[in-house]
Amino acid sequence: MNLLTAENLSKSYGERILFEQVALNINEGDKIGLIGVNGTGKTTFLQVLTGREPADVGKVMLASGVRLEYL
């Protein structure tokens, strides 16, 4: 079962592009890690996925009843 789909996500601050044209599917049972150097946009990416921060372009779709949280 597909829990989350992200299509064409892009986010930048001024001329600094954090990520662009990201496509992601998360299915039930998937285990996912997000790794990167400090200051590269990992937290912003999670905030976009959870809806706490808007994407400049793209959309995130959640299956019914799915709640996203991160620590």
PQR file with spaces between the fields and no chain letter, atoms N, CA, C, O and H, PARSE charges and radii, in Angstrom:
ATOM       1  N    MET     1       0.847   -1.180    0.000 -0.4000 1.5000
ATOM       2  CA   MET     1       0.000    0.000    0.000 -0.0000 2.0000
ATOM       3  C    MET     1       0.891    1.240    0.000  0.5500 1.7000
ATOM       4  O    MET     1       1.822    1.342    0.798 -0.5500 1.4000
ATOM       5  N    ASN     2       0.604    2.165   -0.883 -0.4000 1.5000
ATOM       6  CA   ASN     2       1.346    3.413   -0.969 -0.0000 2.0000
ATOM       7  C    ASN     2       0.862    4.369    0.124  0.5500 1.7000
ATOM       8  O    ASN     2      -0.317    4.721    0.162 -0.5500 1.4000
ATOM       9  H    ASN     2      -0.153    2.082   -1.531  0.4000 1.0000
ATOM      10  N    LEU     3       1.774    4.794    1.016 -0.4000 1.5000
ATOM      11  CA   LEU     3       1.419    5.689    2.110 -0.0000 2.0000
ATOM      12  C    LEU     3       1.650    7.154    1.769  0.5500 1.7000
ATOM      13  O    LEU     3       0.886    8.021    2.194 -0.5500 1.4000
ATOM      14  H    LEU     3       2.732    4.508    0.985  0.4000 1.0000
ATOM      15  N    LEU     4       2.705    7.433    1.000 -0.4000 1.5000
ATOM      16  CA   LEU     4       3.055    8.811    0.664 -0.0000 2.0000
ATOM      17  C    LEU     4       3.613    8.857   -0.752  0.5500 1.7000
ATOM      18  O    LEU     4       4.396    8.000   -1.160 -0.5500 1.4000
ATOM      19  H    LEU     4       3.326    6.729    0.655  0.4000 1.0000
ATOM      20  N    THR     5       3.193    9.870   -1.483 -0.4000 1.5000
ATOM      21  CA   THR     5       3.742   10.137   -2.810 -0.0000 2.0000
ATOM      22  C    THR     5       4.099   11.614   -2.878  0.5500 1.7000
ATOM      23  O    THR     5       3.276   12.473   -2.560 -0.5500 1.4000
ATOM      24  H    THR     5       2.556   10.566   -1.152  0.4000 1.0000
ATOM      25  N    ALA     6       5.313   11.904   -3.289 -0.4000 1.5000
ATOM      26  CA   ALA     6       5.756   13.277   -3.524 -0.0000 2.0000
ATOM      27  C    ALA     6       6.108   13.387   -5.000  0.5500 1.7000
ATOM      28  O    ALA     6       6.805   12.535   -5.552 -0.5500 1.4000
ATOM      29  H    ALA     6       5.981   11.206   -3.547  0.4000 1.0000
ATOM      30  N    GLU     7       5.616   14.445   -5.628 -0.4000 1.5000
ATOM      31  CA   GLU     7       5.842   14.633   -7.063 -0.0000 2.0000
ATOM      32  C    GLU     7       6.447   15.998   -7.325  0.5500 1.7000
ATOM      33  O    GLU     7       5.894   17.022   -6.924 -0.5500 1.4000
ATOM      34  H    GLU     7       5.050   15.137   -5.179  0.4000 1.0000
ATOM      35  N    ASN     8       7.594   16.007   -8.006 -0.4000 1.5000
ATOM      36  CA   ASN     8       8.206   17.223   -8.516 -0.0000 2.0000
ATOM      37  C    ASN     8       8.465   18.272   -7.425  0.5500 1.7000
ATOM      38  O    ASN     8       8.300   19.466   -7.679 -0.5500 1.4000
ATOM      39  H    ASN     8       8.043   15.175   -8.332  0.4000 1.0000
ATOM      40  N    LEU     9       8.863   17.856   -6.227 -0.4000 1.5000
ATOM      41  CA   LEU     9       9.103   18.803   -5.141 -0.0000 2.0000
ATOM      42  C    LEU     9      10.369   19.609   -5.377  0.5500 1.7000
ATOM      43  O    LEU     9      11.418   19.061   -5.717 -0.5500 1.4000
ATOM      44  H    LEU     9       8.996   16.887   -6.021  0.4000 1.0000
ATOM      45  N    SER    10      10.256   20.911   -5.193 -0.4000 1.5000
ATOM      46  CA   SER    10      11.402   21.808   -5.282 -0.0000 2.0000
ATOM      47  C    SER    10      11.288   22.856   -4.183  0.5500 1.7000
ATOM      48  O    SER    10      10.190   23.301   -3.849 -0.5500 1.4000
ATOM      49  H    SER    10       9.404   21.356   -4.917  0.4000 1.0000
ATOM      50  N    LYS    11      12.435   23.248   -3.621 -0.4000 1.5000
ATOM      51  CA   LYS    11      12.461   24.268   -2.573 -0.0000 2.0000
ATOM      52  C    LYS    11      13.789   25.006   -2.651  0.5500 1.7000
ATOM      53  O    LYS    11      14.852   24.394   -2.758 -0.5500 1.4000
ATOM      54  H    LYS    11      13.326   22.886   -3.893  0.4000 1.0000
ATOM      55  N    SER    12      13.709   26.328   -2.594 -0.4000 1.5000
ATOM      56  CA   SER    12      14.925   27.140   -2.577 -0.0000 2.0000
ATOM      57  C    SER    12      14.701   28.340   -1.677  0.5500 1.7000
ATOM      58  O    SER    12      13.566   28.732   -1.406 -0.5500 1.4000
ATOM      59  H    SER    12      12.846   26.825   -2.507  0.4000 1.0000
ATOM      60  N    TYR    13      15.787   28.907   -1.226 -0.4000 1.5000
ATOM      61  CA   TYR    13      15.771   30.153   -0.472 -0.0000 2.0000
ATOM      62  C    TYR    13      16.627   31.137   -1.259  0.5500 1.7000
ATOM      63  O    TYR    13      17.851   31.014   -1.294 -0.5500 1.4000
ATOM      64  H    TYR    13      16.709   28.588   -1.446  0.4000 1.0000
ATOM      65  N    GLY    14      15.983   32.108   -1.886 -0.4000 1.5000
ATOM      66  CA   GLY    14      16.716   33.015   -2.757 -0.0000 2.0000
ATOM      67  C    GLY    14      17.290   32.233   -3.926  0.5500 1.7000
ATOM      68  O    GLY    14      16.563   31.529   -4.628 -0.5500 1.4000
ATOM      69  H    GLY    14      14.988   32.208   -1.857  0.4000 1.0000
ATOM      70  N    GLU    15      18.589   32.357   -4.132 -0.4000 1.5000
ATOM      71  CA   GLU    15      19.233   31.630   -5.220 -0.0000 2.0000
ATOM      72  C    GLU    15      19.743   30.261   -4.784  0.5500 1.7000
ATOM      73  O    GLU    15      20.215   29.482   -5.612 -0.5500 1.4000
ATOM      74  H    GLU    15      19.179   32.928   -3.562  0.4000 1.0000
ATOM      75  N    ARG    16      19.653   29.965   -3.494 -0.4000 1.5000
ATOM      76  CA   ARG    16      20.143   28.683   -2.973 -0.0000 2.0000
ATOM      77  C    ARG    16      19.070   27.605   -3.148  0.5500 1.7000
ATOM      78  O    ARG    16      18.016   27.661   -2.515 -0.5500 1.4000
ATOM      79  H    ARG    16      19.269   30.598   -2.821  0.4000 1.0000
ATOM      80  N    ILE    17      19.340   26.647   -3.994 -0.4000 1.5000
ATOM      81  CA   ILE    17      18.410   25.544   -4.243 -0.0000 2.0000
ATOM      82  C    ILE    17      18.722   24.424   -3.259  0.5500 1.7000
ATOM      83  O    ILE    17      19.832   23.893   -3.240 -0.5500 1.4000
ATOM      84  H    ILE    17      20.196   26.602   -4.509  0.4000 1.0000
ATOM      85  N    LEU    18      17.726   24.066   -2.437 -0.4000 1.5000
ATOM      86  CA   LEU    18      17.903   22.966   -1.483 -0.0000 2.0000
ATOM      87  C    LEU    18      17.646   21.626   -2.159  0.5500 1.7000
ATOM      88  O    LEU    18      18.427   20.688   -1.999 -0.5500 1.4000
ATOM      89  H    LEU    18      16.823   24.498   -2.453  0.4000 1.0000
ATOM      90  N    PHE    19      16.570   21.534   -2.901 -0.4000 1.5000
ATOM      91  CA   PHE    19      16.269   20.327   -3.677 -0.0000 2.0000
ATOM      92  C    PHE    19      15.333   20.719   -4.803  0.5500 1.7000
ATOM      93  O    PHE    19      14.570   21.679   -4.697 -0.5500 1.4000
ATOM      94  H    PHE    19      15.936   22.296   -3.031  0.4000 1.0000
ATOM      95  N    GLU    20      15.407   19.955   -5.886 -0.4000 1.5000
ATOM      96  CA   GLU    20      14.521   20.247   -7.014 -0.0000 2.0000
ATOM      97  C    GLU    20      14.116   18.968   -7.733  0.5500 1.7000
ATOM      98  O    GLU    20      14.898   18.029   -7.880 -0.5500 1.4000
ATOM      99  H    GLU    20      16.027   19.175   -5.972  0.4000 1.0000
ATOM     100  N    GLN    21      12.868   18.968   -8.172 -0.4000 1.5000
ATOM     101  CA   GLN    21      12.256   17.881   -8.926 -0.0000 2.0000
ATOM     102  C    GLN    21      12.400   16.523   -8.233  0.5500 1.7000
ATOM     103  O    GLN    21      12.726   15.524   -8.874 -0.5500 1.4000
ATOM     104  H    GLN    21      12.232   19.731   -8.053  0.4000 1.0000
ATOM     105  N    VAL    22      12.156   16.497   -6.926 -0.4000 1.5000
ATOM     106  CA   VAL    22      12.235   15.253   -6.159 -0.0000 2.0000
ATOM     107  C    VAL    22      10.932   14.482   -6.326  0.5500 1.7000
ATOM     108  O    VAL    22       9.845   15.044   -6.192 -0.5500 1.4000
ATOM     109  H    VAL    22      11.891   17.309   -6.406  0.4000 1.0000
ATOM     110  N    ALA    23      11.050   13.202   -6.617 -0.4000 1.5000
ATOM     111  CA   ALA    23       9.902   12.300   -6.678 -0.0000 2.0000
ATOM     112  C    ALA    23      10.160   11.181   -5.679  0.5500 1.7000
ATOM     113  O    ALA    23      11.264   10.639   -5.615 -0.5500 1.4000
ATOM     114  H    ALA    23      11.933   12.745   -6.726  0.4000 1.0000
ATOM     115  N    LEU    24       9.146   10.841   -4.905 -0.4000 1.5000
ATOM     116  CA   LEU    24       9.328    9.878   -3.819 -0.0000 2.0000
ATOM     117  C    LEU    24       8.025    9.118   -3.591  0.5500 1.7000
ATOM     118  O    LEU    24       6.945    9.708   -3.573 -0.5500 1.4000
ATOM     119  H    LEU    24       8.250   11.281   -4.956  0.4000 1.0000
ATOM     120  N    ASN    25       8.140    7.815   -3.419 -0.4000 1.5000
ATOM     121  CA   ASN    25       7.015    6.970   -3.008 -0.0000 2.0000
ATOM     122  C    ASN    25       7.440    6.205   -1.776  0.5500 1.7000
ATOM     123  O    ASN    25       8.519    5.613   -1.747 -0.5500 1.4000
ATOM     124  H    ASN    25       9.017    7.335   -3.433  0.4000 1.0000
ATOM     125  N    ILE    26       6.603    6.214   -0.763 -0.4000 1.5000
ATOM     126  CA   ILE    26       6.853    5.431    0.448 -0.0000 2.0000
ATOM     127  C    ILE    26       5.695    4.455    0.595  0.5500 1.7000
ATOM     128  O    ILE    26       4.529    4.845    0.655 -0.5500 1.4000
ATOM     129  H    ILE    26       5.726    6.696   -0.787  0.4000 1.0000
ATOM     130  N    ASN    27       6.045    3.187    0.650 -0.4000 1.5000
ATOM     131  CA   ASN    27       5.040    2.134    0.769 -0.0000 2.0000
ATOM     132  C    ASN    27       5.058    1.538    2.167  0.5500 1.7000
ATOM     133  O    ASN    27       6.046    1.644    2.892 -0.5500 1.4000
ATOM     134  H    ASN    27       6.992    2.870    0.601  0.4000 1.0000
ATOM     135  N    GLU    28       3.959    0.915    2.526 -0.4000 1.5000
ATOM     136  CA   GLU    28       3.858    0.256    3.822 -0.0000 2.0000
ATOM     137  C    GLU    28       5.002   -0.743    3.984  0.5500 1.7000
ATOM     138  O    GLU    28       5.256   -1.551    3.091 -0.5500 1.4000
ATOM     139  H    GLU    28       3.156    0.828    1.937  0.4000 1.0000
ATOM     140  N    GLY    29       5.689   -0.688    5.122 -0.4000 1.5000
ATOM     141  CA   GLY    29       6.798   -1.591    5.403 -0.0000 2.0000
ATOM     142  C    GLY    29       8.159   -1.050    5.000  0.5500 1.7000
ATOM     143  O    GLY    29       9.181   -1.635    5.360 -0.5500 1.4000
ATOM     144  H    GLY    29       5.482   -0.032    5.848  0.4000 1.0000
ATOM     145  N    ASP    30       8.196    0.058    4.258 -0.4000 1.5000
ATOM     146  CA   ASP    30       9.479    0.652    3.872 -0.0000 2.0000
ATOM     147  C    ASP    30      10.195    1.218    5.084  0.5500 1.7000
ATOM     148  O    ASP    30       9.565    1.724    6.012 -0.5500 1.4000
ATOM     149  H    ASP    30       7.366    0.533    3.966  0.4000 1.0000
ATOM     150  N    LYS    31      11.509    1.128    5.066 -0.4000 1.5000
ATOM     151  CA   LYS    31      12.354    1.753    6.079 -0.0000 2.0000
ATOM     152  C    LYS    31      13.233    2.754    5.350  0.5500 1.7000
ATOM     153  O    LYS    31      13.925    2.396    4.397 -0.5500 1.4000
ATOM     154  H    LYS    31      12.021    0.717    4.311  0.4000 1.0000
ATOM     155  N    ILE    32      13.211    4.017    5.795 -0.4000 1.5000
ATOM     156  CA   ILE    32      13.873    5.078    5.058 -0.0000 2.0000
ATOM     157  C    ILE    32      14.757    5.884    5.991  0.5500 1.7000
ATOM     158  O    ILE    32      14.372    6.200    7.117 -0.5500 1.4000
ATOM     159  H    ILE    32      12.648    4.308    6.569  0.4000 1.0000
ATOM     160  N    GLY    33      15.940    6.211    5.511 -0.4000 1.5000
ATOM     161  CA   GLY    33      16.847    7.100    6.234 -0.0000 2.0000
ATOM     162  C    GLY    33      17.161    8.293    5.347  0.5500 1.7000
ATOM     163  O    GLY    33      17.203    8.181    4.122 -0.5500 1.4000
ATOM     164  H    GLY    33      16.253    5.954    4.596  0.4000 1.0000
ATOM     165  N    LEU    34      17.378    9.428    5.979 -0.4000 1.5000
ATOM     166  CA   LEU    34      17.717   10.651    5.252 -0.0000 2.0000
ATOM     167  C    LEU    34      19.063   11.124    5.778  0.5500 1.7000
ATOM     168  O    LEU    34      19.179   11.520    6.938 -0.5500 1.4000
ATOM     169  H    LEU    34      17.344    9.520    6.974  0.4000 1.0000
ATOM     170  N    ILE    35      20.072   11.084    4.931 -0.4000 1.5000
ATOM     171  CA   ILE    35      21.439   11.378    5.341 -0.0000 2.0000
ATOM     172  C    ILE    35      21.986   12.517    4.485  0.5500 1.7000
ATOM     173  O    ILE    35      21.760   12.563    3.276 -0.5500 1.4000
ATOM     174  H    ILE    35      19.978   10.763    3.989  0.4000 1.0000
ATOM     175  N    GLY    36      22.704   13.432    5.125 -0.4000 1.5000
ATOM     176  CA   GLY    36      23.342   14.514    4.384 -0.0000 2.0000
ATOM     177  C    GLY    36      24.149   15.391    5.313  0.5500 1.7000
ATOM     178  O    GLY    36      24.013   15.316    6.534 -0.5500 1.4000
ATOM     179  H    GLY    36      22.887   13.395    6.107  0.4000 1.0000
ATOM     180  N    VAL    37      24.981   16.213    4.733 -0.4000 1.5000
ATOM     181  CA   VAL    37      25.823   17.151    5.467 -0.0000 2.0000
ATOM     182  C    VAL    37      24.940   18.225    6.111  0.5500 1.7000
ATOM     183  O    VAL    37      23.884   18.568    5.577 -0.5500 1.4000
ATOM     184  H    VAL    37      25.092   16.274    3.741  0.4000 1.0000
ATOM     185  N    ASN    38      25.374   18.750    7.252 -0.4000 1.5000
ATOM     186  CA   ASN    38      24.635   19.820    7.926 -0.0000 2.0000
ATOM     187  C    ASN    38      24.378   20.990    6.979  0.5500 1.7000
ATOM     188  O    ASN    38      25.255   21.402    6.220 -0.5500 1.4000
ATOM     189  H    ASN    38      26.231   18.471    7.685  0.4000 1.0000
ATOM     190  N    GLY    39      23.151   21.514    7.045 -0.4000 1.5000
ATOM     191  CA   GLY    39      22.809   22.688    6.260 -0.0000 2.0000
ATOM     192  C    GLY    39      22.426   22.435    4.821  0.5500 1.7000
ATOM     193  O    GLY    39      22.359   23.374    4.029 -0.5500 1.4000
ATOM     194  H    GLY    39      22.439   21.180    7.662  0.4000 1.0000
ATOM     195  N    THR    40      22.174   21.188    4.464 -0.4000 1.5000
ATOM     196  CA   THR    40      21.852   20.891    3.066 -0.0000 2.0000
ATOM     197  C    THR    40      20.358   20.776    2.778  0.5500 1.7000
ATOM     198  O    THR    40      19.966   20.585    1.627 -0.5500 1.4000
ATOM     199  H    THR    40      22.229   20.425    5.108  0.4000 1.0000
ATOM     200  N    GLY    41      19.512   20.890    3.816 -0.4000 1.5000
ATOM     201  CA   GLY    41      18.067   20.903    3.581 -0.0000 2.0000
ATOM     202  C    GLY    41      17.305   19.683    4.049  0.5500 1.7000
ATOM     203  O    GLY    41      16.150   19.504    3.663 -0.5500 1.4000
ATOM     204  H    GLY    41      19.830   21.044    4.752  0.4000 1.0000
ATOM     205  N    LYS    42      17.913   18.831    4.872 -0.4000 1.5000
ATOM     206  CA   LYS    42      17.214   17.618    5.341 -0.0000 2.0000
ATOM     207  C    LYS    42      15.973   17.975    6.152  0.5500 1.7000
ATOM     208  O    LYS    42      14.898   17.424    5.913 -0.5500 1.4000
ATOM     209  H    LYS    42      18.852   18.976    5.186  0.4000 1.0000
ATOM     210  N    THR    43      16.111   18.879    7.096 -0.4000 1.5000
ATOM     211  CA   THR    43      14.970   19.265    7.930 -0.0000 2.0000
ATOM     212  C    THR    43      13.914   19.976    7.101  0.5500 1.7000
ATOM     213  O    THR    43      12.721   19.735    7.287 -0.5500 1.4000
ATOM     214  H    THR    43      16.984   19.326    7.290  0.4000 1.0000
ATOM     215  N    THR    44      14.325   20.837    6.201 -0.4000 1.5000
ATOM     216  CA   THR    44      13.367   21.521    5.328 -0.0000 2.0000
ATOM     217  C    THR    44      12.614   20.512    4.477  0.5500 1.7000
ATOM     218  O    THR    44      11.406   20.645    4.281 -0.5500 1.4000
ATOM     219  H    THR    44      15.294   21.033    6.050  0.4000 1.0000
ATOM     220  N    PHE    45      13.315   19.501    3.971 -0.4000 1.5000
ATOM     221  CA   PHE    45      12.660   18.455    3.182 -0.0000 2.0000
ATOM     222  C    PHE    45      11.589   17.748    4.018  0.5500 1.7000
ATOM     223  O    PHE    45      10.476   17.527    3.541 -0.5500 1.4000
ATOM     224  H    PHE    45      14.297   19.393    4.130  0.4000 1.0000
ATOM     225  N    LEU    46      11.921   17.395    5.253 -0.4000 1.5000
ATOM     226  CA   LEU    46      10.941   16.746    6.130 -0.0000 2.0000
ATOM     227  C    LEU    46       9.777   17.680    6.438  0.5500 1.7000
ATOM     228  O    LEU    46       8.630   17.238    6.515 -0.5500 1.4000
ATOM     229  H    LEU    46      12.825   17.574    5.640  0.4000 1.0000
ATOM     230  N    GLN    47      10.061   18.956    6.614 -0.4000 1.5000
ATOM     231  CA   GLN    47       8.989   19.918    6.879 -0.0000 2.0000
ATOM     232  C    GLN    47       8.059   20.058    5.678  0.5500 1.7000
ATOM     233  O    GLN    47       6.851   20.227    5.846 -0.5500 1.4000
ATOM     234  H    GLN    47      10.992   19.315    6.552  0.4000 1.0000
ATOM     235  N    VAL    48       8.604   19.989    4.483 -0.4000 1.5000
ATOM     236  CA   VAL    48       7.767   20.025    3.277 -0.0000 2.0000
ATOM     237  C    VAL    48       6.906   18.765    3.210  0.5500 1.7000
ATOM     238  O    VAL    48       5.716   18.848    2.904 -0.5500 1.4000
ATOM     239  H    VAL    48       9.585   19.851    4.346  0.4000 1.0000
ATOM     240  N    LEU    49       7.489   17.603    3.493 -0.4000 1.5000
ATOM     241  CA   LEU    49       6.713   16.359    3.460 -0.0000 2.0000
ATOM     242  C    LEU    49       5.581   16.367    4.480  0.5500 1.7000
ATOM     243  O    LEU    49       4.502   15.838    4.209 -0.5500 1.4000
ATOM     244  H    LEU    49       8.456   17.536    3.741  0.4000 1.0000
ATOM     245  N    THR    50       5.815   16.967    5.660 -0.4000 1.5000
ATOM     246  CA   THR    50       4.792   16.984    6.704 -0.0000 2.0000
ATOM     247  C    THR    50       3.810   18.136    6.566  0.5500 1.7000
ATOM     248  O    THR    50       2.836   18.207    7.314 -0.5500 1.4000
ATOM     249  H    THR    50       6.691   17.397    5.880  0.4000 1.0000
ATOM     250  N    GLY    51       4.052   19.045    5.615 -0.4000 1.5000
ATOM     251  CA   GLY    51       3.148   20.168    5.407 -0.0000 2.0000
ATOM     252  C    GLY    51       3.424   21.359    6.297  0.5500 1.7000
ATOM     253  O    GLY    51       2.666   22.328    6.270 -0.5500 1.4000
ATOM     254  H    GLY    51       4.844   18.987    5.007  0.4000 1.0000
ATOM     255  N    ARG    52       4.485   21.318    7.083 -0.4000 1.5000
ATOM     256  CA   ARG    52       4.832   22.455    7.954 -0.0000 2.0000
ATOM     257  C    ARG    52       5.471   23.592    7.177  0.5500 1.7000
ATOM     258  O    ARG    52       5.497   24.733    7.639 -0.5500 1.4000
ATOM     259  H    ARG    52       5.100   20.530    7.104  0.4000 1.0000
ATOM     260  N    GLU    53       5.983   23.282    6.005 -0.4000 1.5000
ATOM     261  CA   GLU    53       6.638   24.263    5.127 -0.0000 2.0000
ATOM     262  C    GLU    53       6.120   24.002    3.717  0.5500 1.7000
ATOM     263  O    GLU    53       6.064   22.847    3.294 -0.5500 1.4000
ATOM     264  H    GLU    53       5.963   22.355    5.630  0.4000 1.0000
ATOM     265  N    PRO    54       5.741   25.038    2.984 -0.5600 1.5000
ATOM     266  CA   PRO    54       5.255   24.799    1.616  0.2800 2.0000
ATOM     267  C    PRO    54       6.405   24.549    0.642  0.5500 1.7000
ATOM     268  O    PRO    54       7.490   25.113    0.791 -0.5500 1.4000
ATOM     269  N    ALA    55       6.163   23.716   -0.334 -0.4000 1.5000
ATOM     270  CA   ALA    55       7.127   23.525   -1.422 -0.0000 2.0000
ATOM     271  C    ALA    55       6.965   24.682   -2.397  0.5500 1.7000
ATOM     272  O    ALA    55       5.871   25.228   -2.540 -0.5500 1.4000
ATOM     273  H    ALA    55       5.283   23.259   -0.455  0.4000 1.0000
ATOM     274  N    ASP    56       8.043   25.054   -3.061 -0.4000 1.5000
ATOM     275  CA   ASP    56       7.946   26.066   -4.113 -0.0000 2.0000
ATOM     276  C    ASP    56       7.179   25.493   -5.299  0.5500 1.7000
ATOM     277  O    ASP    56       6.377   26.185   -5.926 -0.5500 1.4000
ATOM     278  H    ASP    56       8.931   24.610   -2.945  0.4000 1.0000
ATOM     279  N    VAL    57       7.433   24.226   -5.596 -0.4000 1.5000
ATOM     280  CA   VAL    57       6.787   23.522   -6.710 -0.0000 2.0000
ATOM     281  C    VAL    57       6.527   22.094   -6.248  0.5500 1.7000
ATOM     282  O    VAL    57       7.273   21.556   -5.430 -0.5500 1.4000
ATOM     283  H    VAL    57       8.084   23.664   -5.086  0.4000 1.0000
ATOM     284  N    GLY    58       5.481   21.487   -6.765 -0.4000 1.5000
ATOM     285  CA   GLY    58       5.205   20.080   -6.493 -0.0000 2.0000
ATOM     286  C    GLY    58       4.132   19.876   -5.452  0.5500 1.7000
ATOM     287  O    GLY    58       3.565   20.826   -4.913 -0.5500 1.4000
ATOM     288  H    GLY    58       4.874   21.924   -7.429  0.4000 1.0000
ATOM     289  N    LYS    59       3.864   18.596   -5.180 -0.4000 1.5000
ATOM     290  CA   LYS    59       2.825   18.281   -4.196 -0.0000 2.0000
ATOM     291  C    LYS    59       3.154   16.983   -3.474  0.5500 1.7000
ATOM     292  O    LYS    59       3.886   16.129   -3.975 -0.5500 1.4000
ATOM     293  H    LYS    59       4.324   17.824   -5.618  0.4000 1.0000
ATOM     294  N    VAL    60       2.579   16.866   -2.265 -0.4000 1.5000
ATOM     295  CA   VAL    60       2.723   15.674   -1.432 -0.0000 2.0000
ATOM     296  C    VAL    60       1.328   15.123   -1.199  0.5500 1.7000
ATOM     297  O    VAL    60       0.417   15.863   -0.827 -0.5500 1.4000
ATOM     298  H    VAL    60       1.985   17.560   -1.858  0.4000 1.0000
ATOM     299  N    MET    61       1.158   13.821   -1.418 -0.4000 1.5000
ATOM     300  CA   MET    61      -0.134   13.177   -1.210 -0.0000 2.0000
ATOM     301  C    MET    61       0.027   12.051   -0.199  0.5500 1.7000
ATOM     302  O    MET    61       0.924   11.217   -0.320 -0.5500 1.4000
ATOM     303  H    MET    61       1.898   13.220   -1.720  0.4000 1.0000
ATOM     304  N    LEU    62      -0.847   12.036    0.792 -0.4000 1.5000
ATOM     305  CA   LEU    62      -0.835   11.003    1.829 -0.0000 2.0000
ATOM     306  C    LEU    62      -2.058   10.113    1.691  0.5500 1.7000
ATOM     307  O    LEU    62      -3.135   10.573    1.312 -0.5500 1.4000
ATOM     308  H    LEU    62      -1.576   12.714    0.890  0.4000 1.0000
ATOM     309  N    ALA    63      -1.882    8.845    1.999 -0.4000 1.5000
ATOM     310  CA   ALA    63      -3.019    7.929    2.028 -0.0000 2.0000
ATOM     311  C    ALA    63      -3.929    8.324    3.186  0.5500 1.7000
ATOM     312  O    ALA    63      -3.484    8.933    4.159 -0.5500 1.4000
ATOM     313  H    ALA    63      -1.007    8.472    2.307  0.4000 1.0000
ATOM     314  N    SER    64      -5.165    7.984    3.075 -0.4000 1.5000
ATOM     315  CA   SER    64      -6.141    8.293    4.116 -0.0000 2.0000
ATOM     316  C    SER    64      -5.716    7.693    5.454  0.5500 1.7000
ATOM     317  O    SER    64      -5.362    6.517    5.531 -0.5500 1.4000
ATOM     318  H    SER    64      -5.527    7.489    2.285  0.4000 1.0000
ATOM     319  N    GLY    65      -5.754    8.508    6.504 -0.4000 1.5000
ATOM     320  CA   GLY    65      -5.420    8.042    7.844 -0.0000 2.0000
ATOM     321  C    GLY    65      -3.938    8.069    8.186  0.5500 1.7000
ATOM     322  O    GLY    65      -3.565    7.715    9.305 -0.5500 1.4000
ATOM     323  H    GLY    65      -6.041    9.464    6.441  0.4000 1.0000
ATOM     324  N    VAL    66      -3.080    8.482    7.252 -0.4000 1.5000
ATOM     325  CA   VAL    66      -1.638    8.524    7.499 -0.0000 2.0000
ATOM     326  C    VAL    66      -1.285    9.843    8.170  0.5500 1.7000
ATOM     327  O    VAL    66      -1.745   10.906    7.754 -0.5500 1.4000
ATOM     328  H    VAL    66      -3.383    8.770    6.344  0.4000 1.0000
ATOM     329  N    ARG    67      -0.461    9.763    9.216 -0.4000 1.5000
ATOM     330  CA   ARG    67       0.016   10.952    9.928 -0.0000 2.0000
ATOM     331  C    ARG    67       1.543   10.915    9.890  0.5500 1.7000
ATOM     332  O    ARG    67       2.151    9.903   10.241 -0.5500 1.4000
ATOM     333  H    ARG    67      -0.088    8.900    9.554  0.4000 1.0000
ATOM     334  N    LEU    68       2.159   12.013    9.464 -0.4000 1.5000
ATOM     335  CA   LEU    68       3.612   12.102    9.402 -0.0000 2.0000
ATOM     336  C    LEU    68       4.165   12.864   10.603  0.5500 1.7000
ATOM     337  O    LEU    68       3.648   13.916   10.979 -0.5500 1.4000
ATOM     338  H    LEU    68       1.665   12.834    9.179  0.4000 1.0000
ATOM     339  N    GLU    69       5.205   12.327   11.188 -0.4000 1.5000
ATOM     340  CA   GLU    69       5.918   12.992   12.269 -0.0000 2.0000
ATOM     341  C    GLU    69       7.396   12.697   12.112  0.5500 1.7000
ATOM     342  O    GLU    69       7.776   11.701   11.496 -0.5500 1.4000
ATOM     343  H    GLU    69       5.625   11.472   10.882  0.4000 1.0000
ATOM     344  N    TYR    70       8.220   13.554   12.663 -0.4000 1.5000
ATOM     345  CA   TYR    70       9.651   13.300   12.640 -0.0000 2.0000
ATOM     346  C    TYR    70      10.263   13.808   13.941  0.5500 1.7000
ATOM     347  O    TYR    70       9.685   14.642   14.637 -0.5500 1.4000
ATOM     348  H    TYR    70       7.912   14.363   13.164  0.4000 1.0000
ATOM     349  N    LEU    71      11.440   13.287   14.247 -0.4000 1.5000
ATOM     350  CA   LEU    71      12.127   13.632   15.492 -0.0000 2.0000
ATOM     351  C    LEU    71      13.501   14.155   15.163  0.5500 1.7000
ATOM     352  O    LEU    71      14.260   14.508   16.065 -0.5500 1.4000
ATOM     353  H    LEU    71      11.909   12.609   13.682  0.4000 1.0000
